[in-house]
Amino acid sequence: MKMSTMALAVLATLAGLALTLLPVQPLTAQAARSPQLQQFVAVEAPVVALTNVKVIDGTGAPAASGRTIVIRDGRIAAVGPTGSVSVPAGARTLDLSGHTVIPGLVGLHNHSYYTGGNGRAAQLSFSGSRMYLASGVTTIRTTGAQQPYAELNLKQDIEAGRMIGPTMFTTGPYLTGEQGSQTMAQLNGPEQARRVVRYWAEEGVSWFKAYTWISRAELGAAIDEAHQHGVKVTAHLCSVGYKEAVALGIDNLEHSLFANSEYAPNKEPDQCPPGFRSTYGDLDIESEAVQSTFRAMIENGVAMTSTPVVYEISVPGRPPIEERIYDILAPDIAAEVREIAERIRGSDPSSGMGIHPSIYKKALEYDRAFVRAGGLLGAGVDPTGYGAAPPGFGDQRNYELLLEGGFSAPEVVQIMSANGAKILGIDADVGTIEAGKVADLVVIQGDVEADGHIRNTRIVFRQGVGWDSPKLIDSVRGIVGIR
């Protein structure tokens, strides 16, 4: 059968994929998507079959090789051993031997903005949303907005097919105390907390994020008001301890050990003890203080978000930052990020620069112990700090760091997909590779268990449409950090 020009282009772009193309009826949705966006679509048909793949399904079950996944009308119609799963006549069939398929990642700390270099900050509605999707992140919660309306509008544009990006759960402005940043809502009491939450809940955000200097009274008021509007609250804390936040009804806690000041010997109510992390190198994870935190969270259904990459970039002695990070950033930002990374990572751990390796290691232990105790752990990139963990690429690095923390590959995939979906309340539809679920899937060249990474992403299916990952990345190369 003679192949079309479009089919040949897909073959050229997605090296290593053997595509068997059979006639299918065109999708009416294709006509609604502009040519500028359509060029990034690699696979779109009413029925698609991914054959001969290794599957890590997100349930925590061991990986399974030689599988076939059938997608029909944007949902997974069947998944099972190749040869046992019937491929419908007329399906667009991709022979993906030598590839792994995992569920679309659910990023729980994935800002729509970026900070990097020497104090730079930018709203990345264009490049950031493409980077997330190209990296396999099909759903994000922004977890703190600097420009809430930019996020709400971006969400609408993605849903309408005017922009490329993941499914978005947007947040209102940061809720912090009077010592917070000028980009945040600097609260001066519980009534202001309620007023801010009420306004943005009515505008359509689905989460709020409390920040470092918020008081217990303000946090409690924000949580109560949010819940009255059907909205949830997470937090990057310091002035309030985790058990205090749980008692106030919080839904999620960010940054695991790095933001929990309650173990600091100098902790005072409603105060953020300076340098509290420096006391955590010798923290006994099995102590009653830590285990009681876990029990309080688990008994009250409070999940925790791990963001190892945004801290790992500031740990002396770690491996060099991947060159692809510098390649994707705008050149001036890349130069600044490289200088900072080399200075911090090349320093002596005893110099006090960056995060001491013992504290970083303890945070990984904290994550593992929380899960062992029965806690629900999600993950996200947090593309802030000095900028060496950009959108999407930082999420992929989290996969490697969670493996380093002692989780198996199936456990890491579960944390980064199914667990995130549970925290967002969308696990009935996404997060695992099961019949009936929405076809949010990531096709990765290689064996992600043996390779130890998920960097070689080739196609990302969101709601059954397969996007060309390398082409999306090329479209933003050199502009990440400014657009």
N, C-alpha and C positions, 0 to 999 in steps of 0.2 A: 504494500500500500504506500503510495506517495505521501510523504509527510509535508505538512504546511510550513510556510515560512515561520509562523509563530512557534510551532513545535520545535523547529530546528533552533530557534533563538533560545528557547528554554533549555534545550539540551546543551547548547554552548555555554550558557550561563551557569547551569548547575552541573559542573563537572562531576563525573562519577555516577550520575543517576541514569539508569537505563529506563526509558519511558516507552511503554506500549500504548499507543494512542488509538482509541476506537471512536467511531462517530458518536457524538452526543448532541442533544438539542441545546442551543445556546440559552444562557440564563438571561432573563429579562433584567436582572440587577446590573449586568454588565453595561447596558445602555445608559444607566444612570450615573456610572462612574466616569469621571473625566479621563481623557487620554493621558493626562499628566500623572494620574494615579494608576490607571490601568496598566501602564508599562511595568509596574512593580509586582503585578500578579503573576505567579508562576503556574498555579493550578486552580481552575475554577470550572466545575461541572456538576450536574445534578447528582451524579454518583461517581465516587472516587474510591479506588482500592489501592492501599499501600501494602505491598506483598514482601515476604521474606525478610521482615524486620525483626530486630531485637526490641522487645517492649519492656520498659519499666513503668508500671501502670499507675503509680502514685498511691497505691493502697498500703505500701510497705511490704508487699509480697516480693519474693525473689524475681529477678529478671527472667524473661522467657524468650527464647530464640525461635526463629522460623515462624513468625506470626504474620497474620494478615488482618488489616483493619479496613473495614468498609465504611465509607462516609456517604450518607444519603441526605440531601436537603439540609446540610449544615450540622447534622448530628451523626454520632457513631451508631451505625446500624448493626454492626457485628464486629467481634474481635475474637480471634482464636488461631489454632495452628493452621498454617498454610496447607491447603489440601483438604482441610475439614470445613473451612469457611467458603461458602459459595460466593463467587464474584459475579454479580449480575451482568447479563449481556448488555453491552454498550457502555460499561463503566470505563472511566479513564483510569488505567492501571499503571502504577509506578512500581517497578521492580527495585526495591531498596535494599538489596543484599549489601551487607557491610555497613549498615546504618542502624542507629538506635532511635526509637521514638519514645518520647516522654510526654506527660501532660504539659499544656501551657503553664508557665510559671505564674504564680500569683505574688506580686511584689507588694509587701506590706509597709514599706518605708521608702516609697519611690517618688520623690518630689518631682514636680513639673519644672522646677528651677534648678540651677547649678551654681555652686560657688567654687572658685579655684584661683590658684596663683596668689598674687599679693592683693587680696581683698576684692577680687572681681566677683560679680554676681550677675546672672542673666536668667530671664524666663525662657525656657527651651521648648516652647510650644511646637516648634517645627522639628528641630533636630532631636530633641529628647524623646518625643513620642515615637519617632521612627527608630531610634536606637533601642528603646524598650522592646518594640515588636520584633525588630530584626534579631534581637538577642534571645528571643523565646519567651519574653514576658508578655503574656496575653491579657493580663488583668493587673491593674495597679490601684493601690490606695495611696494618695499623695502625702498624707501624714504631716500636714502643716503647709499652709499656703502663704506665699508672699503676695500673690495676686489672685485672690479667690475668683474674681470674675473671669480672668484669663483661663482658669481651670474649668469653670462651668461652661464657658464658650467652646473651649477645646473639646470637652466631653460631647457637647452637642454636635460639633463639626465631625468628630469621628463617627458618631452614631448615624449621622446623615450621609456619610460617605464623602464628605468634602475634605477630610484630612485622614492621614494614615496614623494609626496608633492603637494602643490597647484599650480594652474596656476600662473605664475610669470610675473610681469612687473618690469623689473630691472632698476636701476638707475646708473648713473656715479658716480665718486667721489664727495664728498662734495665740494662745491664752496664757499670759505670763504676769508676773508682778511688775511693780513700778521700776525695777532695775533691768527690765528686758530690753531687747533691741527695738529700734524705732520702726521696724517693719512689722512689729507684733502689736496685739491689743494689750497695752499695759494697764492691767486692772487695778482699780483702787477700792475694791470691795465686792462683796457678793452680788449686789444689785446690778453693778455694771456687768459682771460676768453673765448674769441672766439676760440682760438686755442684748449683749453681743451675740450670745448663743441663739436667742430667739430670732433676731434679725436674720442671721445667716442660715438658720434652719429653714426659715420661711423662703429664703432665696434658693434653697435646693441642695445644700451640702449634706452629705450623709455621715460625716464624722467630724469631730473636733480633736485638736491636739493641744493639751496643756503643756506648758514648758517650765523650765528650771525654777523660776522664782515665784510661781503661783503659791498662794497660801491654802491651807486646808479649807478654810471657809469659802474661798473663791472657787476652789476645785469642786467642793461639794455642791455649791450652787450651780456651777456649770453642768455637772453631771445630771443633777436633778432636772434642770431645765431642758437639757438635751434629750433625756429619756421621755419627758413629756411630749416632745415633738418627734419621737421615733428615731432619734439620732443617737449615735454612740460616741464615746470619748476614749481616747488613748492618751498617753503622756510620756514625754521625756522629762523625768523628774529629778529633783535634788532636794529642794526645800521640804518636800513631802516624801516620806518613805513608802515603800511598796505596800506594806501591810496597812498603813494609814489610808492609802489610795483605795485598796480593796474594800476597806470598811466603809468608804464613801460611795462605793458602787461603781468604780471604774470598770471599763470593759476590756482593756488591753494595756500592756505596759511595754515601752520601747527600750531597746539597747541592752537588755538583760542586765548583767552585773554592773556595766559601766554607768548606769544612771540610778542605781539604788544606794542611797547614802545611809540607810538605816543601820548598817554595821559599823559606821564610823564612830570611834570613841568620843568625839567632840560634837556629835549631832545634837542640835537644839531644835525645838519645835518651830516650824515655818522658816527655818534658816538652812541655807545651803552651805555645808562645811567646806571651806576651801581645801583643795587637794585631797579630798577623802579617798580617792582611788589609790593613792600612794600607800595606804594602810592595808590594801587588800591582797598583797602578794602572798601572804601567809594565811589567808582566810581559810578556815576549815569548812569545806563544802558539806561535810557530814554533821556539822555542829547543829545544835538545836536552833540557834538563831537563823541559820539558813533554811533548815528543813521546815521551820515554822512558817517562813515566808512562802515556801512552796505549798504547804498544806493550805494556807489561807487562800492563795491564788486558785489552787485546784478545786477546793471546796466551793468556791464562789464563781467558778467558770471563767476566770480571768486568764487570758492567753498572754504569751510573751513573744516579742519580736526580737530576733537576733539580727544584728547588723555588723558582722565581724569585719567586713572589708573596709569600712570607713575608719575603723580603729587600726587595723593591720597596716594600713599605708603609713602610719606614724610610729611603727615599732622598729627600733634600731636592730640591725642585723638580719632583717628579713631579705628574701631574694629581691632582685631588682624589679621595679615596675615593668610590666610587659610593654614592649615597644609599640604594640598596637594602640595602647592608651594615648601615647604622645602623637601617634599618626592621625588619630581621629579628631584630636583637639585643634582649635584654631592655633596657628603657629606661635603667636606671642604668648598665649596661655600655656601651650605645651612647654615652651622654654622656661617659664616661671615654675610650672609644676615639676619639671625635671630637676631644676636647681634645688627646690625645697625637698623633694624626695631623696635626692642623693645626699643632701646635708643631714637629714634626719636619720635615714636608714644607714648611713655610714658612720654615725656617731657612736660613742661608747655608751652602753646602757646605763652606766653609772653617772653619766654627765647630767642627767635630769631632763635631757631633750626627748621629746616624744613620750611614748607610753612604754614603760618597762616591760621587757618580754615576759617576766613572771606574772605580771598583772594581766597581760593579754592571754597567756595560757590559762590563768585562773578563770577568765571569762568564758573560754571554751569549755572548761570543766563545769562551770555553772550551768551552761546550756544543756550539757549532757545529763547532769544530775537532775535538772528540772524535768526532762523527758523521762528519765528513769523513775522519777517519783509519780509520773502520770500526767505531767503538764502538757499543754498544747503549745507547741513552738512553731512560729512562722518565721519568715526571713524577708529582708529587703536590703537595698543597696545604700540608701541615704547619700545621694551624690553631692555632698557638701565637704566641709573641711577645706583642705588646700587643693582638692580637685583631681586626685589620682584614682578616683572610683566613679567614673562617669556613668550615666544611665545605661542600663543593659549590660555593658561589659562588667560593671561592678557586681551585678546580680550573678553573672556567670562565675566570677571569682568567688562569690559566697559558696558556690557548690564545692569548690576545692577546699575552702577553709573549714566547712562543716565536715568534710571527709577527714581533714586533719584533726578535728575535734573528737573523732572517734565514732562518728556515725557511718553506717554502710551506705553504699550508693542508693539502694532502694529507700532507706530512711531519709536520706538527704532530699531525694525527689519528693517524697511524701511531705516533708517540712516545707519545701519550696512551692508545692502545688496544692495538694489536698488540704493541708493544714491551713494555708492561707485562705482557701475557699471556705473552710469551716468558720474561720474567724470573721469573714465577711458575710457569712450566712448564705452563700451561693453554692454550697457543696452538692446540692441536689442536681445541679446543672453542669458544673465544671470541677476540675481538680483531679480527676482520675480518668483512666482510659477504660470505659465501660459502655456497653450498649445502652443507648438512650441518652447519654450525656452529649452536651454540645461538643462539636469537634474543634476544641482548642488543643492543638498538638504541635510538638516540636520535632522536626526531623534533623538528626545530627549525624554527620558522617563519622564513622568509627564506632568503637565500643566504649561507651562512657564509663563503664566499670573498669575496664583495663587501662583506658587512657587517663582516667582520673580528672577529666575536665569535660565541659560541654561547649567549648569555644567554636567547634566546627559546625555551627548551625547552618543548615542549607535552606530549609523551607519551614515557615511558621504558619500553621493553620489557625486562623481566628474565625470562629463561627463558620467553619467549613471552607473558607477561602484561603488558599495557600499563597503566602507572600514570599517573594524572593529575597532571602536574607542578605546575601552578599551585595545585591543590587541596591537594597535600601541603605546599607552601610556606606557604599560608595557615594550615595546621593548626599550624604551629610559630612563626608570626610573633609576635615579642615575647617568646619564651621561650628563644631560642637563647643559650647561655652559662650557663644555670642549670638546664636539665633535659635 
